[in-house]
Amino acid sequence: MKYLLFTIALFLCVNITAQELPKKSKIFVRVYNNEGEKIAKGKILNITDDALILKKGSSSITVATADIMYIKTKRTNGHNMLIGGLAGGGYALYGATQSGDWGVVAAVILTPIFAAIGSGIGYLTTIFKNSVHYSIQGDPIKWQGFKEAMFAPE
């Protein structure tokens, strides 16, 4: 019995893969064209020599390198504010549902206040976000630098 348990533990602890898995970048990026308009956004699925493939939801978006002027990592400041506002408003609504007879009054008064406080906290978190701006402008050397930066070990 002792040898059986030892064998099971050994098989559970052994690393099955013999080779290192390919590196993947899970970074959210926003891609802009020559006019400064956002043409795509999503998580990086693959970076080839002539295209950037992004995953947005269950579909993938392919953007040619020639169309890319610059790339920004991470989400916008408005996203942080929205998430903070939703968290604050949700917290106020939950508290209002637990307060009994005063629940409707508390929900009407506290939800906008807590949502505004949450949005403010969300905006403060943008100070620590450290979004990176990659200027590509169709240059293959800059594109190679971006590619190496995205797949560099952390």
N, C-alpha and C positions, 0 to 999 in steps of 0.2 A: 504494500500500500504506500509505503514511504517513497519508493522508486516511481510509482505512478504519479504521485503529486509532484515530485521533483521534475519529472518529464513534462508534465503539463505546464508547470511554471517556466521551464526552460523554453518551451515552444511559444509561450505568451510573451517572453522577453526578447526573443530573437528578432532582429530587424530583417524583414523578408526581402527588401529591395537590395540588390547588389550594386546598383549605380545611383548616383545622386539624381534626384528628380530635377527636371528643368525649372529654372527660376521663373516665378510668375509675379507680376506686379498687380497689386490690388488697389492701386491708387486711383482716386476719382480725379478726372481732368475735365477741363472745359477748353474747347478748341475754337479759335477765332480765325476768320479769313482776312484778306487784305483790307477790307473796309472796316474792320474792327467789330464785325457782327459775329455772334456766337453761332457756329454752324453745327456743333455736336457737343455732347457731354455724356459721360459715363465712365465706367471702370475699364481700365486697360485690359483687353483680352489678349492682344498680340501686337507686336511692333515689327513690321517688315521693313525692307529697304525703301519701299516706295509707298507704304500706306500705314495708317494707324487704325487698328480694329478695336472698337469700343463695345462694351456690353451695357445695354440699357434695358433693364427689365429682362424679358426672355429673348429679346432680339439683339442682333449685333449690327453695328454701324461701321462702315468702312470709309475712311477719309483719306484721300490721296495726299501725299506729302506736298505736292505743288499747290494745293489749296490752303495749306496751313501757314498762317503768318506768325502766330504765337500760341502758346499753350500755357494755361494756368492750372496749377494743382489745387486740390481741395475745393470746397463749396464756397458760395458767396457769403457775405456778411448777413444778407437778408435771410439766408437759410438758418443761420445760427439764431437770429432773432425770432424766426417763426417757431423753431423747435422750443426755444425758451418760453415764448408766449403760450404755446400749446401746453407745455408742462405746468406753467403757472395757472392757467385757466382750468386745466384738468384737476389740479390740486384743490383749487377753490370750489369747483363743482363737487368733488368728492366730499370735501368738508361740509358743504351745504346739504348734501344728501344725508349726512350723519347727524345733523343738528335738529332734527325733529320738526316742530311747528314753525320755526324761523327759517326753514330751509329755502323757501322761495325768496325771501327778503335777502338772506345771506348770499344766495346765488346771484341775484340781480346786482347787489352792491359789490361783493367781493370778487366776482369773476373778472370784470374788466381791470380792477386794481391789480390783482395777482397776475393777470396776463401782461399788463404793462411792466410790472416788476420783472417777470420772467423774460420779457423781450429785452429789457435793460441788461439783465444778467447775460443773456445770449449775445448782446452786442459787446459786452466786456470780454467775453471769451474769444472774440476775434483778435484781441491783442496777442494772444498766445497761439494763434492758428498757424503761423509761419507758412503761408502759401508761397509757392515758388513760381516765377514767371520765366518761361523758356521762349526766347525769340528764335524762331526757325527761319522764316523768310525764304524758304526753298533752298537753303544752303545744306548740302549733304554732310558737311563737317559738323554743323550745329545739330543736324538730325542724328548723326551718330553719337554725339555727346549726350543728347536727350535720351537716346536708346540705352546707352550705358548707365546713365543716372537712374533710369527707371528699373533696370534689372541688377543694380549694384547690391551686394549683400548689405544688410542693415547692421 
